[in-house]
Amino acid sequence: MKGVTESLAGRVAIIELQGFAIAEIQQRANTLLPFLPTNRWITQTKQKNQKHS
């Protein structure tokens, strides 16, 4: 990286990660489909949250 003069000092990001899911611990996570929320799921979740607020 010759000629790079810009410093990377102070450019840090800290993120918090959730723990492993049971499927990940049991090493079967690759057999599960990813969760992709549908419009129906989003609508139902919003309705449930409105009832509780």
Secondary structure, 3 states (H helix, E strand, C coil): CCCCCCCCCCCCCCCCCCCCCHHHHCCCHHHCCCCCCCHHHHHHHHHHHHHCC
